[in-house]
Amino acid sequence: MMSSKGALDAPSSASSPAARSDDAEDSATPRPISESSTAASTLDPKTMERSPKSPTGPPGPGTDIRKPKSEVALPPVAPEQQQQPNVDPPSYGQQFAAFLESGQSPASLLLQQATAAKAALGPLLVASEAVAVQLRQAREAAGSRTDSWAEGREREIRRLETQGQELSGQTERAKSRLDQLRHDTALLIGTKAASNALKYESAVAAEPERRALFTATANRLSNVGPLEKGAKVHVVADGLLKLAIVLRQEGGADSDWYSLSVHKAEKSGSGIEYEKRLRRDQIYASVELRQAVRGVDLPRTSIGFLLAVFRDAEDSDETLQQLGAAVCASVHQKLGADVVRAVHAPLKTTGRVMEKVAEKYEGDFSCICDLARMTFVCDTFEAATSLLEAVYVSSLVACVRSKDRLMLEFDANETGGYRDLLLNVRDPANGHIAEVQITLSSLLAIKTGGGHAEYKLARVLGLNKPDTFKAAGDVDKRVIEGVRCGLITDLSSSTGPPEELFSDFVAALSASTCMLSHLSLQGGIPASKKLADLLTPRVLAQLSPRLKSLSIQGFPYTGEIPEGLFACTRLEMLFMQDNKLTGALSPKIGDLKRLVRMQLWNTKLSGPPPKELGQLTSLSGNRCCHLWEPHTHRFYCDMGKWHVDKQEFASFDDALAKYIS
């Protein structure tokens, strides 16, 4: 009988999401760990040396392959963390009454419905493929037999064709049900999910200086080692994490500087923007990890390999408990305050492992690196920085991969807005790779306050996958409905909505369930339309809390830029070139403090740029800001330098004075 925290057949139950990965499943109640535990008493907080553990060589015949566990006395649990006494669940009558009052379906039932709808589709797809293979083989065999077999062959082919048609119909109906469920769920949880995403972002942005120090520390510790020419990496450019290709190492083999080509798209060789020179600690390289099990040689897709990985994870689970106690003690000693907590979770369930391996890793169990996991919850970025350093110097584990999702430049769409720093650590005793998460208590409060329920629904239904929330191409009725219900949050079209759908598109943008954060339209709008017909006050009021990128170019739009646009204070990108816009640029442009890039050339805007433009430090400090008169580029900013008539100025004020004169 395996211990309860490692039992492979244990059913999942309720758990705090604190120690989960971004795809974590329900699990047992986590156990807080502190330095006051017995395990911590055997560790020196300064050196964090490991307690002696039993040998890890290959087990002999009949030997228990699990290492004996040390007795770990858990500290007293705070009242708010204590498991509440069991209470009877509400009756169906009570649930129905609550539904009538609120109109909200219980999240647990919605999750079960989504899981069942998704599970129903898989067997149908497999059966359809099997019938298609049989039908192809039957037709091929028809040409290699004598005529005496013709009648039997034809009957078999007709039977397979009929079966294939029936399965095709069932599959399409299952897909339709799943699509409808996605639509209905987006309407139900979209507003709450978008609200949570904004809360997550605001929580991370609350300590800009300390967050910057945390990011710099994470970069210094994790972005190390030489980079090969041609390697695909990511860098921060224009306020975003973008794909880049290493071109060369500058200054010899001992240099920390590299030249890279930065790309617009995630495909190498497409959309190259410019060359950038960066230090090694500013370059994020991908690290591929694989589990290696001790004492056995089994195929990585076999159940035996999975059992061996679980065996090692169970042993490393104790190491994580020791790490939590020791690191918390070290940080408390350094800062003199109780500002970090270690939260331990049970091993990931086999059900979630099977699902994840099938979806992401083509059945390869060696890719699962978060069976054993824990979370450090920090009250401040200062505490998180000290804790990160303590984990890296600990002798209990070796840090082998880091993913800083606390950076504002990280696109948190696929995690429902939730942010943390993910560390993969290797247990030196057995080589097992586990996962350590570092997060803020403010983020965890949002997650445990209901944010994780919406995320789990979105994960099961694929609402956070790019092929669901991103749309590119024609703006048709399907896309408009996706925008209206909140499924599509990133829309890019090279044509824009046709005239007959223009009013429907505007209505979708102004719907209370619209959650667009990125909108890009080019061409295709009737000449009779003004920019104010698209960006109405209702549309801008709906988009303003979330809109980060707006690109409306190549239209015959006339009129002034709507004042409501300057209330979209989260805007980072604004492209409105190649339009017939008139009037002066409003001084309210200074309200767009997050603006990184702006293009307003080839318009009929008049007058000098307002002085408030010079207050946008994020804009002037980045790549470019082209204003009017593009063919001569009379007034523009490139790489932090302002230009007038191709003359360079150190400041915006100097350039503006020259332009006016």
C-alpha positions as CSV (number, residue, x, y, z in Angstrom):
1,M,0.0,0.0,0.0
2,M,1.5,3.3,-1.1
3,S,1.4,6.3,1.1
4,S,-1.6,8.6,0.7
5,K,0.3,11.4,-1.0
6,G,1.7,9.1,-3.6
7,A,-1.1,6.7,-4.2
8,L,-1.5,6.2,-7.9
9,D,-5.2,5.3,-7.6
10,A,-6.2,7.9,-5.2
11,P,-9.2,10.0,-6.3
12,S,-8.8,13.7,-6.6
13,S,-10.3,16.0,-4.0
14,A,-10.5,19.7,-3.2
15,S,-7.3,21.6,-2.8
16,S,-5.9,25.1,-2.6
17,P,-4.4,25.9,-6.1
18,A,-1.3,27.5,-4.5
19,A,1.0,24.7,-5.3
20,R,-0.4,23.8,-8.7
21,S,1.1,24.3,-12.1
22,D,-0.9,26.4,-14.6
23,D,-2.7,23.2,-15.6
24,A,-3.1,21.7,-12.1
25,E,-5.9,19.4,-11.2
26,D,-8.0,19.0,-8.1
27,S,-5.9,17.5,-5.3
28,A,-5.9,16.9,-1.6
29,T,-5.7,19.8,0.9
30,P,-2.2,21.3,0.8
31,R,-0.1,21.3,4.0
32,P,1.7,24.5,4.9
33,I,5.3,24.0,5.9
34,S,7.4,26.3,8.1
35,E,10.8,26.4,9.6
36,S,9.4,25.2,12.9
37,S,8.9,21.6,11.6
38,T,11.1,18.8,12.8
39,A,12.5,18.5,9.4
40,A,13.8,22.0,9.6
41,S,15.5,21.4,12.9
42,T,18.0,19.1,11.1
43,L,19.0,21.8,8.6
44,D,21.3,24.7,8.9
45,P,19.5,27.7,7.4
46,K,22.8,29.2,6.2
47,T,24.0,26.1,4.4
48,M,20.7,24.3,4.1
49,E,22.5,20.9,4.1
50,R,20.4,17.8,3.4
51,S,19.5,15.3,6.1
52,P,21.1,11.9,5.5
53,K,18.9,9.8,3.2
54,S,19.1,6.1,2.3
55,P,21.2,4.9,-0.7
56,T,19.7,5.3,-4.1
57,G,21.3,2.5,-6.1
58,P,19.2,0.0,-8.1
59,P,16.9,-2.1,-5.9
60,G,17.5,-5.8,-5.5
61,P,14.9,-8.5,-5.9
62,G,12.0,-8.2,-3.5
63,T,13.3,-4.9,-2.2
64,D,10.9,-2.0,-1.4
65,I,12.0,0.6,-4.0
66,R,10.8,3.5,-2.0
67,K,13.2,5.3,0.4
68,P,12.1,5.3,4.0
69,K,10.5,8.6,4.9
70,S,11.8,10.7,7.8
71,E,9.2,11.7,10.4
72,V,8.3,15.3,9.5
73,A,6.2,17.0,12.2
74,L,4.1,19.6,10.6
75,P,3.7,23.0,12.4
76,P,0.4,24.2,13.8
77,V,-1.9,25.3,10.9
78,A,-3.3,28.8,11.0
79,P,-7.1,29.0,11.7
80,E,-7.9,30.2,8.2
81,Q,-5.9,27.3,6.7
82,Q,-7.4,24.6,8.9
83,Q,-9.6,22.2,7.1
84,Q,-13.2,23.0,7.9
85,P,-15.4,20.2,9.4
86,N,-17.4,18.2,6.9
87,V,-20.8,19.7,6.2
88,D,-23.6,18.2,4.2
89,P,-23.6,19.5,0.6
90,P,-26.6,21.6,-0.4
91,S,-29.6,19.5,-1.7
92,Y,-30.5,19.6,-5.4
93,G,-33.5,21.7,-4.4
94,Q,-31.3,24.3,-2.7
95,Q,-29.0,24.3,-5.7
96,F,-31.9,24.8,-8.0
97,A,-33.2,27.7,-5.9
98,A,-29.8,29.3,-5.9
99,F,-29.7,28.9,-9.7
100,L,-33.1,30.6,-10.1
101,E,-32.0,33.5,-7.9
102,S,-28.6,34.1,-9.5
103,G,-28.9,32.5,-13.0
104,Q,-25.4,31.0,-12.4
105,S,-24.8,27.3,-12.9
106,P,-22.6,25.7,-10.2
107,A,-18.9,25.7,-11.4
108,S,-18.5,22.0,-10.4
109,L,-21.4,21.0,-12.7
110,L,-20.1,23.2,-15.6
111,L,-16.7,21.6,-15.3
112,Q,-18.2,18.1,-15.3
113,Q,-20.3,19.0,-18.4
114,A,-17.2,20.5,-20.2
115,T,-15.1,17.4,-19.4
116,A,-17.8,15.0,-20.6
117,A,-18.3,16.9,-23.8
118,K,-14.6,17.0,-24.5
119,A,-14.2,13.3,-23.6
120,A,-17.0,12.3,-26.0
121,L,-15.2,13.6,-29.0
122,G,-12.0,11.5,-28.6
123,P,-13.5,8.0,-29.2
124,L,-15.5,9.3,-32.1
125,L,-12.4,10.6,-33.8
126,V,-10.5,7.4,-33.2
127,A,-13.4,5.3,-34.5
128,S,-13.7,7.4,-37.6
129,E,-10.1,7.1,-38.4
130,A,-10.2,3.3,-37.9
131,V,-13.2,3.0,-40.3
132,A,-11.4,5.2,-42.8
133,V,-8.4,2.9,-42.7
134,Q,-10.5,-0.2,-43.1
135,L,-12.4,1.4,-46.0
136,R,-9.2,2.3,-47.8
137,Q,-7.9,-1.2,-47.4
138,A,-11.1,-2.7,-48.7
139,R,-11.0,-0.5,-51.8
140,E,-7.4,-1.4,-52.4
141,A,-8.1,-5.1,-52.0
142,A,-11.0,-4.8,-54.5
143,G,-8.5,-4.4,-57.3
144,S,-6.5,-7.5,-56.4
145,R,-9.2,-10.2,-56.2
146,T,-11.1,-12.1,-58.9
147,D,-14.7,-11.3,-59.9
148,S,-16.1,-14.1,-57.8
149,W,-15.4,-12.0,-54.7
150,A,-17.0,-8.8,-56.2
151,E,-20.4,-9.0,-54.5
152,G,-18.9,-9.6,-51.0
153,R,-16.4,-6.8,-51.5
154,E,-19.1,-4.4,-52.5
155,R,-21.2,-5.2,-49.5
156,E,-18.3,-4.7,-47.2
157,I,-17.4,-1.4,-48.8
158,R,-21.0,-0.2,-48.6
159,R,-21.1,-1.2,-44.9
160,L,-18.0,0.7,-44.1
161,E,-19.1,3.7,-46.1
162,T,-22.4,3.8,-44.1
163,Q,-20.6,3.3,-40.8
164,G,-18.2,6.1,-41.7
165,Q,-21.0,8.5,-42.6
166,E,-22.8,7.7,-39.3
167,L,-19.6,8.3,-37.3
168,S,-18.9,11.5,-39.3
169,G,-22.4,12.8,-38.3
170,Q,-21.9,11.9,-34.7
171,T,-18.5,13.6,-34.7
172,E,-19.9,16.8,-36.2
173,R,-22.7,16.9,-33.7
174,A,-20.2,16.3,-30.8
175,K,-18.0,19.1,-32.2
176,S,-21.1,21.4,-32.4
177,R,-22.0,20.6,-28.8
178,L,-18.5,21.4,-27.7
179,D,-18.4,24.7,-29.7
180,Q,-21.8,25.7,-28.2
181,L,-20.5,24.9,-24.7
182,R,-17.4,27.1,-25.4
183,H,-19.7,29.9,-26.5
184,D,-22.0,29.6,-23.5
185,T,-19.1,29.3,-21.0
186,A,-17.4,32.3,-22.5
187,L,-20.6,34.3,-22.0
188,L,-20.9,33.1,-18.4
189,I,-17.3,33.5,-17.2
190,G,-15.7,35.9,-19.7
191,T,-16.4,39.1,-17.7
192,K,-15.2,37.5,-14.4
193,A,-12.1,36.0,-16.1
194,A,-11.2,39.3,-17.7
195,S,-11.7,41.1,-14.4
196,N,-9.4,38.6,-12.7
197,A,-6.8,39.1,-15.4
198,L,-6.7,42.8,-14.7
199,K,-6.5,42.2,-11.0
200,Y,-3.5,39.9,-11.6
201,E,-1.7,42.5,-13.7
202,S,-2.4,45.3,-11.2
203,A,-1.1,43.2,-8.3
204,V,2.2,42.5,-10.2
205,A,2.5,46.2,-11.2
206,A,2.1,47.4,-7.6
207,E,5.8,47.4,-6.7
208,P,7.6,48.6,-9.9
209,E,11.1,49.1,-8.4
210,R,11.1,45.9,-6.3
211,R,9.6,44.0,-9.2
212,A,12.4,45.3,-11.5
213,L,14.9,44.1,-8.9
214,F,13.2,40.7,-8.7
215,T,13.3,40.4,-12.5
216,A,17.0,41.4,-12.7
217,T,17.8,38.8,-10.0
218,A,15.9,36.1,-11.8
219,N,17.7,37.0,-15.0
220,R,21.1,37.0,-13.4
221,L,20.5,33.5,-11.8
222,S,18.8,31.7,-14.7
223,N,20.0,33.4,-18.0
224,V,23.5,31.9,-18.0
225,G,25.6,29.8,-20.3
226,P,26.8,30.2,-23.9
227,L,24.4,30.5,-26.8
228,E,24.9,28.8,-30.1
229,K,24.6,30.8,-33.4
230,G,21.1,30.3,-34.8
231,A,19.5,29.4,-31.5
232,K,15.9,30.5,-31.0
233,V,15.5,32.6,-27.9
234,H,13.2,35.3,-26.5
235,V,14.0,38.9,-25.7
236,V,12.1,41.9,-24.4
237,A,11.4,44.3,-27.2
238,D,8.8,47.1,-27.3
239,G,7.4,45.9,-24.0
240,L,6.8,42.4,-25.2
241,L,8.6,39.0,-25.2
242,K,9.5,38.4,-28.8
243,L,11.2,35.6,-30.7
244,A,14.8,36.3,-31.7
245,I,17.6,34.4,-33.4
246,V,21.2,34.5,-32.1
247,L,23.4,36.0,-34.9
248,R,26.8,36.0,-33.1
249,Q,28.6,36.5,-29.9
250,E,30.2,39.9,-29.6
251,G,33.8,40.4,-28.3
252,G,35.0,36.8,-28.2
253,A,34.2,33.6,-26.3
254,D,34.4,35.2,-22.9
255,S,32.0,38.0,-23.7
256,D,28.5,38.3,-22.3
257,W,27.1,40.2,-25.3
258,Y,25.2,38.8,-28.2
259,S,23.7,40.2,-31.4
260,L,20.3,38.9,-32.3
261,S,17.6,39.5,-34.9
262,V,14.2,40.3,-33.4
263,H,11.1,38.9,-35.1
264,K,7.5,40.0,-35.2
265,A,6.2,36.4,-35.5
266,E,6.9,33.1,-33.7
267,K,8.3,31.6,-36.9
268,S,12.0,32.0,-37.5
269,G,12.8,33.9,-40.7
270,S,9.5,35.8,-40.9
271,G,8.8,39.4,-39.9
272,I,12.4,40.4,-39.0
273,E,12.2,43.8,-37.4
274,Y,15.8,44.8,-36.5
275,E,19.0,43.7,-35.0
276,K,19.5,44.0,-31.2
277,R,22.6,43.8,-29.0
278,L,22.0,42.4,-25.5
279,R,23.8,40.9,-22.5
280,R,23.4,37.2,-21.8
281,D,21.2,37.8,-18.7
282,Q,18.7,39.6,-20.9
283,I,18.2,36.7,-23.3
284,Y,15.7,33.9,-22.4
285,A,16.8,30.6,-23.9
286,S,14.6,27.4,-24.0
287,V,15.8,24.5,-21.9
288,E,14.4,21.0,-22.7
289,L,14.1,18.7,-19.7
290,R,13.4,14.9,-19.5
291,Q,12.9,12.7,-16.5
292,A,15.4,9.9,-16.1
293,V,14.5,7.1,-13.7
294,R,17.0,5.3,-11.6
295,G,17.7,1.5,-11.7
296,V,15.5,0.6,-14.7
297,D,15.6,0.9,-18.5
298,L,12.0,1.1,-19.8
299,P,10.4,2.8,-22.8
300,R,9.4,6.4,-21.9
301,T,5.8,5.7,-23.2
302,S,5.3,2.7,-20.9
303,I,3.2,2.5,-17.8
304,G,6.3,0.9,-16.1
305,F,8.2,4.1,-16.8
306,L,5.4,6.2,-15.4
307,L,5.3,4.1,-12.2
308,A,9.1,4.6,-11.8
309,V,8.7,8.4,-12.3
310,F,6.0,8.4,-9.6
311,R,8.3,6.3,-7.3
312,D,11.1,8.9,-7.7
313,A,8.6,11.8,-7.3
314,E,7.4,10.3,-4.0
315,D,11.0,10.4,-2.7
316,S,11.6,13.9,-4.0
317,D,8.4,15.0,-2.3
318,E,10.1,14.8,1.0
319,T,13.0,16.8,-0.4
320,L,10.6,19.6,-1.3
321,Q,9.3,19.6,2.3
322,Q,12.8,20.0,3.6
323,L,13.5,22.7,1.0
324,G,10.4,24.6,2.1
325,A,11.3,24.6,5.8
326,A,14.9,25.5,5.2
327,V,14.4,28.3,2.7
328,C,11.6,29.9,4.8
329,A,13.9,29.8,7.8
330,S,16.7,31.5,5.8
331,V,14.5,34.3,4.4
332,H,12.9,34.9,7.8
333,Q,16.4,35.2,9.4
334,K,17.5,37.6,6.7
335,L,14.5,39.9,6.6
336,G,13.4,39.5,10.2
337,A,9.8,39.0,9.4
338,D,7.3,36.2,8.5
339,V,6.9,37.2,4.9
340,V,7.1,33.9,3.1
341,R,5.2,30.6,3.4
342,A,5.8,27.2,1.9
343,V,2.7,25.4,0.7
344,H,3.0,21.7,-0.2
345,A,0.7,19.8,-2.5
346,P,0.3,16.1,-3.2
347,L,1.7,14.5,-6.3
348,K,-0.2,15.2,-9.5
349,T,-2.9,12.6,-10.1
350,T,-2.5,10.0,-12.8
351,G,-5.7,11.2,-14.5
352,R,-4.2,14.6,-15.1
353,V,-0.8,13.1,-16.1
354,M,-2.5,10.9,-18.7
355,E,-4.4,13.9,-20.1
356,K,-1.4,16.2,-20.2
357,V,0.9,13.6,-21.8
358,A,-1.7,12.7,-24.4
359,E,-2.4,16.4,-25.3
360,K,1.1,17.8,-25.2
361,Y,3.8,15.1,-25.3
362,E,2.5,12.4,-27.6
363,G,2.5,9.8,-24.8
364,D,6.1,10.5,-23.5
365,F,6.0,10.3,-19.7
366,S,9.6,11.6,-19.4
367,C,8.3,15.1,-20.3
368,I,6.3,15.4,-17.1
369,C,8.4,17.5,-14.7
370,D,5.8,18.6,-12.2
371,L,4.6,15.5,-10.4
372,A,6.2,16.7,-7.2
373,R,5.5,20.3,-6.7
374,M,5.3,23.1,-4.1
375,T,4.7,26.8,-3.9
376,F,6.4,29.6,-2.0
377,V,3.9,32.4,-1.2
378,C,5.6,35.8,-0.7
379,D,4.1,39.0,0.7
380,T,6.3,41.3,-1.3
381,F,8.7,41.3,-4.2
382,E,11.5,41.9,-1.7
383,A,10.7,38.7,0.0
384,A,10.4,36.9,-3.3
385,T,13.9,38.1,-4.4
386,S,15.5,36.9,-1.1
387,L,13.6,33.6,-1.4
388,L,14.7,33.0,-5.1
389,E,18.3,33.6,-4.1
390,A,18.0,31.1,-1.2
391,V,16.6,28.4,-3.5
392,Y,19.4,28.8,-5.9
393,V,22.1,28.4,-3.3
394,S,20.4,25.5,-1.5
395,S,22.3,22.2,-1.6
396,L,19.0,20.3,-1.4
397,V,18.2,20.9,-5.1
398,A,19.8,22.1,-8.2
399,C,17.8,24.7,-10.3
400,V,17.8,23.6,-13.9
401,R,15.1,25.8,-15.6
402,S,13.3,29.0,-14.8
403,K,10.2,30.7,-16.4
404,D,9.5,34.2,-15.1
405,R,5.8,34.7,-15.6
406,L,5.9,37.6,-13.1
407,M,7.3,39.9,-15.8
408,L,4.8,42.3,-17.1
409,E,6.2,41.5,-20.6
410,F,5.0,37.9,-20.2
411,D,1.7,37.2,-22.1
412,A,-0.5,35.8,-19.4
413,N,-3.5,35.0,-21.7
414,E,-2.8,31.3,-21.7
415,T,-2.8,31.2,-17.9
416,G,-6.0,33.2,-17.5
417,G,-3.9,36.2,-16.3
418,Y,-2.3,34.3,-13.3
419,R,1.4,34.9,-12.8
420,D,4.2,33.3,-11.0
421,L,7.8,32.2,-11.4
422,L,8.2,28.5,-12.3
423,L,11.4,26.8,-11.3
424,N,12.3,23.2,-12.2
425,V,14.7,21.7,-9.7
426,R,16.6,18.4,-9.7
427,D,16.9,16.3,-6.6
428,P,20.6,15.3,-6.4
429,A,19.7,12.1,-4.6
430,N,17.8,10.5,-7.4
431,G,17.9,12.9,-10.4
432,H,14.1,13.5,-10.3
433,I,12.9,16.9,-11.6
434,A,10.3,18.7,-9.6
435,E,8.5,22.0,-9.8
436,V,8.7,25.0,-7.5
437,Q,6.5,28.0,-7.9
438,I,7.1,31.4,-6.5
439,T,4.1,33.7,-6.3
440,L,2.7,36.7,-4.4
441,S,0.1,36.5,-1.7
442,S,-1.9,39.1,-3.5
443,L,-2.0,36.9,-6.7
444,L,-2.9,33.8,-4.7
445,A,-5.8,35.7,-3.0
446,I,-7.3,36.4,-6.5
447,K,-6.8,32.8,-7.5
448,T,-8.4,31.2,-4.4
449,G,-11.2,33.8,-4.5
450,G,-12.7,32.1,-7.6
451,G,-10.1,32.9,-10.3
452,H,-9.0,29.3,-10.4
453,A,-12.5,28.0,-11.1
454,E,-12.8,30.1,-14.2
455,Y,-9.3,29.0,-15.3
456,K,-10.1,25.3,-15.0
457,L,-13.2,25.7,-17.1
458,A,-11.2,27.7,-19.7
459,R,-8.5,25.0,-19.7
460,V,-10.8,22.1,-20.3
461,L,-12.6,23.9,-23.1
462,G,-9.4,25.4,-24.6
463,L,-10.6,29.0,-24.1
464,N,-7.1,30.2,-23.3
465,K,-5.5,28.6,-26.3
466,P,-4.3,31.0,-29.1
467,D,-6.4,29.2,-31.8
468,T,-9.5,30.0,-29.7
469,F,-8.9,33.5,-28.5
470,K,-7.0,34.8,-31.6
471,A,-8.7,35.4,-34.9
472,A,-7.1,36.5,-38.2
473,G,-8.6,36.9,-41.6
474,D,-12.1,38.0,-42.7
475,V,-14.5,39.5,-40.2
476,D,-17.5,37.3,-40.8
477,K,-20.5,36.4,-38.7
478,R,-18.7,33.7,-36.8
479,V,-15.9,36.1,-35.9
480,I,-18.3,38.8,-34.9
481,E,-20.2,36.4,-32.6
482,G,-16.8,35.3,-31.1
483,V,-16.0,39.0,-30.3
484,R,-19.5,39.6,-28.9
485,C,-19.5,36.6,-26.5
486,G,-15.9,37.2,-25.3
487,L,-14.3,34.1,-27.0
488,I,-12.1,36.2,-29.2
489,T,-9.8,38.7,-27.4
490,D,-7.3,39.2,-30.2
491,L,-8.6,40.1,-33.6
492,S,-6.5,40.9,-36.7
493,S,-8.0,41.4,-40.1
494,S,-6.5,42.7,-43.4
495,T,-9.9,43.6,-44.7
496,G,-12.1,44.8,-41.9
497,P,-15.9,44.1,-41.6
498,P,-17.9,44.3,-44.9
499,E,-20.5,47.1,-45.2
500,E,-23.4,44.7,-44.5
501,L,-21.9,43.6,-41.2
502,F,-20.4,46.9,-40.1
503,S,-23.3,47.7,-37.7
504,D,-23.2,44.1,-36.2
505,F,-19.5,44.4,-35.7
506,V,-19.8,47.7,-33.8
507,A,-22.6,46.2,-31.7
508,A,-20.3,43.3,-30.9
509,L,-17.5,45.6,-29.8
510,S,-19.9,47.5,-27.5
511,A,-21.4,44.4,-25.9
512,S,-20.9,44.0,-22.2
513,T,-19.4,40.5,-22.8
514,C,-16.8,41.8,-25.4
515,M,-13.3,41.2,-23.9
516,L,-11.0,42.4,-26.8
517,S,-7.5,43.5,-25.8
518,H,-5.9,43.6,-29.3
519,L,-7.7,44.9,-32.4
520,S,-6.1,45.3,-35.8
521,L,-8.0,46.3,-38.9
522,Q,-6.7,47.3,-42.3
523,G,-8.8,48.5,-45.3
524,G,-12.2,47.5,-46.5
525,I,-14.4,50.1,-44.8
526,P,-16.8,52.1,-47.0
527,A,-15.7,55.7,-47.7
528,S,-18.8,57.0,-46.0
529,K,-17.7,55.8,-42.6
530,K,-15.8,58.0,-40.1
531,L,-13.5,56.8,-37.4
532,A,-16.2,57.8,-34.9
533,D,-18.6,55.4,-36.5
534,L,-16.4,52.5,-35.5
535,L,-14.9,53.8,-32.2
536,T,-18.2,55.0,-30.7
537,P,-18.3,56.2,-27.1
538,R,-20.0,52.9,-26.1
539,V,-17.3,50.9,-27.9
540,L,-14.5,52.8,-26.3
541,A,-16.1,52.6,-22.9
542,Q,-16.3,48.8,-23.2
543,L,-12.7,48.4,-24.6
544,S,-11.0,50.9,-22.3
545,P,-10.3,48.6,-19.3
546,R,-8.5,46.0,-21.4
547,L,-7.4,47.4,-24.8
548,K,-3.6,47.1,-25.2
549,S,-3.1,47.3,-28.9
550,L,-5.1,49.2,-31.6
551,S,-4.2,49.3,-35.2
552,I,-6.6,50.9,-37.7
553,Q,-4.7,51.7,-40.9
554,G,-5.3,52.0,-44.6
555,F,-8.9,53.1,-44.2
556,P,-10.5,56.2,-45.9
557,Y,-11.6,57.3,-42.4
558,T,-12.2,61.0,-41.9
559,G,-12.7,63.1,-38.8
560,E,-10.8,63.6,-35.6
561,I,-9.4,60.9,-33.2
562,P,-12.2,60.3,-30.7
563,E,-11.5,61.7,-27.3
564,G,-12.6,58.5,-25.7
565,L,-9.6,56.7,-27.1
566,F,-7.4,58.5,-24.6
567,A,-9.3,56.9,-21.8
568,C,-7.8,53.5,-22.9
569,T,-4.9,53.9,-20.5
570,R,-3.7,50.4,-21.0
571,L,-2.8,51.1,-24.6
572,E,0.8,50.0,-25.5
573,M,0.5,50.1,-29.3
574,L,-1.3,52.7,-31.4
575,F,-1.1,52.5,-35.2
576,M,-3.5,54.8,-37.1
577,Q,-1.4,55.7,-40.2
578,D,-2.8,55.9,-43.8
579,N,-6.1,57.5,-42.7
580,K,-7.6,60.8,-43.6
581,L,-7.8,61.9,-40.0
582,T,-8.1,65.6,-39.3
583,G,-7.6,68.0,-36.4
584,A,-4.9,68.3,-33.9
585,L,-3.5,65.5,-31.7
586,S,-5.2,66.0,-28.3
587,P,-3.0,66.8,-25.2
588,K,-4.8,63.9,-23.6
589,I,-2.3,61.7,-25.5
590,G,-0.2,62.2,-22.3
591,D,-2.7,60.0,-20.4
592,L,-1.5,57.0,-22.3
593,K,1.4,56.4,-20.0
594,R,2.0,52.8,-21.1
595,L,2.3,53.7,-24.8
596,V,5.4,52.0,-26.4
597,R,4.9,52.5,-30.1
598,M,2.8,54.9,-32.2
599,Q,2.4,55.5,-35.9
600,L,0.3,58.5,-37.1
601,W,2.0,59.3,-40.5
602,N,0.2,59.9,-43.8
603,T,-2.8,61.5,-42.2
604,K,-4.2,65.0,-42.3
605,L,-3.6,65.8,-38.7
606,S,-2.5,69.4,-38.2
607,G,-0.5,71.5,-35.8
608,P,2.6,70.6,-33.9
609,P,2.6,67.6,-31.6
610,P,1.4,68.4,-28.1
611,K,4.1,68.9,-25.4
612,E,2.4,66.1,-23.4
613,L,3.8,63.6,-25.9
614,G,7.2,64.2,-24.5
615,Q,6.1,62.9,-21.1
616,L,5.6,59.4,-22.4
617,T,8.9,58.0,-21.4
618,S,8.0,54.4,-22.5
619,L,7.2,55.8,-26.0
620,S,10.3,57.9,-26.5
621,G,12.6,55.2,-24.9
622,N,11.7,52.5,-27.4
623,R,12.0,51.8,-31.1
624,C,10.0,54.3,-33.0
625,C,7.2,57.0,-33.1
626,H,6.5,58.3,-36.5
627,L,4.1,61.2,-36.6
628,W,3.3,63.2,-39.7
629,E,4.8,63.8,-43.1
630,P,6.2,60.2,-43.5
631,H,8.1,60.8,-46.8
632,T,10.3,63.4,-45.2
633,H,9.9,62.1,-41.6
634,R,9.9,65.7,-40.4
635,F,9.0,64.8,-36.8
636,Y,9.7,61.3,-35.4
637,C,11.4,59.3,-32.7
638,D,13.6,56.4,-33.5
639,M,15.5,54.3,-30.8
640,G,14.9,57.0,-28.2
641,K,16.1,59.9,-30.3
642,W,13.8,62.6,-31.6
643,H,14.3,63.9,-35.1
644,V,13.1,67.0,-37.1
645,D,14.1,67.3,-40.7
646,K,16.5,64.4,-40.1
647,Q,18.3,66.4,-37.4
648,E,18.7,64.5,-34.2
649,F,17.8,66.0,-30.8
650,A,18.5,64.7,-27.3
651,S,15.1,65.7,-25.9
652,F,11.5,66.0,-27.1
653,D,11.4,69.7,-26.0
654,D,14.4,70.6,-28.2
655,A,12.8,68.8,-31.2
656,L,9.5,70.5,-30.6
657,A,11.1,73.9,-30.4
658,K,12.9,73.3,-33.7
659,Y,9.7,72.0,-35.4
660,I,7.7,75.0,-34.3
661,S,10.4,77.4,-35.4
